Amino acid sequence: MANTAIRVRLTQGASESDIGALKAWLERERKLEALRTSGGLEIQERAGAQDSPGSPMGAGMDIVLVLIGAAAPKLFDEVFEQVKSGVRAWRENRRSVERGEPPEVDVEPAGDGG
């Protein structure tokens, strides 16, 4: 099955506020915002599949971007690159406005979004 979802997972020192801030950042990325407005993309927070003991509560959350509609598989690579670019920009911004290193962020295909 073609990829229609992207999982964004914050690791190493991520807080709940980091997750909310990154989700809001991605929602404002121009291309992603246009897709959301047209109904072709949903951005959701979901419980992470690999909660590790001792990690902050928020770090167990993932941000999942789900492409919707017949064109979803064709758009996947473009959206995947846009998400990676948005994550890089968010980390740079986070580095400039807060102390310490921003959390590491893994961006990967999430299969069918389920």
Buried (B, 14 or more C-beta within 10 A) or exposed (E): EEBBBBBBBBBEBBBBEBBBBBBEBBBEBEBBBEBBEEEBBBBEBBEBEEEEEEBEEBBBBBBBBBBBBEEBEEBBEEBBEBBBEBBEEBBEEBEEEEEEEBBEBEBEEBEEBE
